[in-house]
Amino acid sequence: MAYWLFKSEPGAWSWEDQVKEGKQGAEWDGVRNHQANNNMKAMKVGDRGYFYHSVNEKRIVGVVEVVKEWYLDPTDPSGRFGMVDVAAVEAVPTPVTLADVKADERLAELPLIRNSRLSVQPVDAKSWKIICRKGGIKA
């Protein structure tokens, strides 16, 4: 299993919106960055990801699971970008802020710190466990 982080502006698509979609999940569409698109191409059904509220909140608020692997995004007129479907798994009892992540030197190499603008990014297994502990969820 691989781990990821999905960033979303809560005003556009929030954790609450994701939860409402239920077990069938929803499309993670609209990605127009090649690196983020390649990250989604690498995803497999069952991979887990953090749901991160960007902009003003800057915090991890939930865990999602990939329920459908990469396919073309019909909202992309160029036909180059795709999407995956993700379903909510659980809320993070204690949301983990960007400040919390930056303050932990063990997480210094995370793309969230090094390449903060990337909307879909990998999370290594060690960092996944650390953040799960911070958030009060079982890894």
N, C-alpha and C positions, 0 to 999 in steps of 0.2 A: 504494500500500500504506500502511496505517495501522499504528501501533504502540500497544501496550497493556501494562499490567502487571496480572497476576492474583495476588492474595494468597491464600495458604492456610496454615492451621495444619498443620505437618508431622505432627502426631499424628492429624489428621483425614484429610488427603490430602496426601501428600508427592510430591516430585519422583520418587522411586523408584516410587511408585504410578502416576504419570503415564506413566513410561517403560514400565512393564509393559503398558500398554494398547496399545502398538504404533502403527502408522501410522493405524489407524482412529480412534484417540483415545478420549476419554471426555467425558461431559457435564460442563460447568461449572455445576452446579446449586446450589440452595439460596440464591441471591442474593435478598435481600429489601430492598434499598435501591433507591429509584427512580432515582437518578443512576447507580448501577452498572448497573442494568437498561437504562437508556437508552444507556449506553456499549456494552453488548453488542448492542443493537438496531442500532447504527451499524457493527458489525463486518461484514466481508466475508470470504469464503473466501480464504485466502492471506495475510491480515493476520498479523503476528507479534506475540508478546507475551513479556514476561519472566515467568518463574515465580518468585514471591517467597515464601520461607518466612517467615511472620510469627511473632509471639509471642517466643520466646526467641532465635531465630536472627537474624531481621531482615536477610535477605540474599537477593539474586538468585542463584538456583542453576541456572536453565535457561532455554531458549527454546522456546516452543510456537508452533504455527501453528493458526489457525482452520480447521477442516475442515468445519464445518456452521454455517450462519448461524442467527440467533436463532429459537427456537420456544418454545412454552409449556412451562413446567416442570411436569410432572405432580405434583411434590411440593408445589405451591402450591395450597392449597384455594381461594384467592380468585380464581385464574385471571388474575392481573394480571402475574405475573412470569414471565420466561423464562430460557432458557439458550442457550449455544452449545456446540459440541463442539470440543475442542482436542486436538492431538497433539504429543507431544514431538518436538523437532527436534534439539536438542543440549544437553548440559550446559555450564555456564559453567566453563571451566578454573580461573579464579580468582574464586570467588564475590564479588560486590560487595555490601558491607554498607551498611546505612542510614547508618552513620557516614561511610563513603566518599562516599556521595551528598551528605550534608549538608556535608561538608568542601569540596566543589567548588562555588564560587560560580556557575559556569555552569549548574548544575542547581537553582538556588534556586527556580525557578518550578514545578518538578515537583509534581503533586498528591501524590506520595509524601511530600513535605515539608509542603506547605500544607494538605493534607486527608488526613492519614495513615490515617484510619480507613476510607476508601473502598476496597472490596475489588476493584473492577475499574476501572481508571483509564487515561486516555490518556497516551501518551508522545510528545512531539514528535520529529521526525526528527533534529534536532541532538542532543538529549539521548540518543536511541537510539544514535547513533554514539559519543558520549562514553562511555556505559556499556559498549558493546561493547568498546571499546578497553581500558577498565579491567578488564574480565573476560577479556580475551584471546581474543575471538571476532571473526570478520570480520563487519562490518556489512552 
